[in-house]
């Protein structure tokens, strides 16, 4: 799961860089703006998956512990 989140972040940064390059080359604003919005959605999704909740457990940790057969609060 960590590899997937890392790839999503790399793609988000590539989208932002590509949007800037596309805007500089063509002068259009609609498609680069949509690329930036897509990058922001991807970054927010990664934050949702990695930030812990009130109990201190992130959704990624919950998924990983469920795959191992334990509960997310087990040490």
Phi and psi in degrees as a GROMACS rama.xvg file:
@    title "Ramachandran Plot"
@    xaxis  label "Phi"
@    yaxis  label "Psi"
@TYPE xy
-63.4787  -35.9454  UNK-2
-65.8907  -40.4959  UNK-3
-63.4981  -44.7493  UNK-4
-64.9722  -36.9102  UNK-5
-65.5856  -41.8164  UNK-6
-64.7559  -39.7573  UNK-7
-61.949  -41.2545  UNK-8
-66.2267  -41.3766  UNK-9
-62.2594  -41.3145  UNK-10
-64.8979  -38.9122  UNK-11
-62.822  -43.9064  UNK-12
-66.369  -36.4566  UNK-13
-66.1662  -37.6938  UNK-14
-63.427  -41.5845  UNK-15
-65.3579  -44.1406  UNK-16
-64.6241  -41.1941  UNK-17
-65.6487  -37.3263  UNK-18
-64.0658  -42.0311  UNK-19
-64.4219  -44.178  UNK-20
-64.3337  -42.6357  UNK-21
-63.0753  -42.3272  UNK-22
-64.3791  -41.9707  UNK-23
-66.4206  -36.2554  UNK-24
-77.2832  -41.3187  UNK-25
-107.21  -25.3882  UNK-26
83.4745  -4.14759  UNK-27
-69.5605  156.206  UNK-28
-120.394  -25.4913  UNK-29
-66.6027  -53.9324  UNK-30
-66.2755  -43.6562  UNK-31
-61.6442  -36.1405  UNK-32
-64.1546  -40.7889  UNK-33
-65.5256  -35.4792  UNK-34
-64.8255  -40.4016  UNK-35
-67.0014  -40.2227  UNK-36
-62.1527  -42.817  UNK-37
-62.1051  -40.8949  UNK-38
-63.8097  -41.702  UNK-39
-64.8061  -39.0219  UNK-40
-62.7347  -42.137  UNK-41
-64.0299  -42.5832  UNK-42
-65.2614  -40.9567  UNK-43
-64.8545  -38.2549  UNK-44
-62.0199  -41.8236  UNK-45
-63.7302  -41.3708  UNK-46
-62.8327  -40.737  UNK-47
-60.5406  -40.9935  UNK-48
-74.7901  -26.0185  UNK-49
-105.408  -21.6644  UNK-50
-76.8005  134.556  UNK-51
-74.9467  155.322  UNK-52
-87.7044  -164.825  UNK-53
-63.5357  -28.8236  UNK-54
-83.4294  -5.07615  UNK-55
88.6834  14.3607  UNK-56
-116.461  128.346  UNK-57
-86.458  158.358  UNK-58
-58.3185  -32.5864  UNK-59
-63.877  -43.2728  UNK-60
-65.0239  -36.5566  UNK-61
-64.5711  -41.7284  UNK-62
-66.3139  -44.6286  UNK-63
-64.6195  -40.096  UNK-64
-71.6128  -31.7941  UNK-65
-68.2902  -34.8807  UNK-66
-67.73  -30.7653  UNK-67
-83.2699  -11.9705  UNK-68
94.6609  5.77095  UNK-69
-102.699  177.099  UNK-70
-94.9387  154.242  UNK-71
-65.2485  -15.9634  UNK-72
-95.4023  -3.72377  UNK-73
-66.7007  140.115  UNK-74
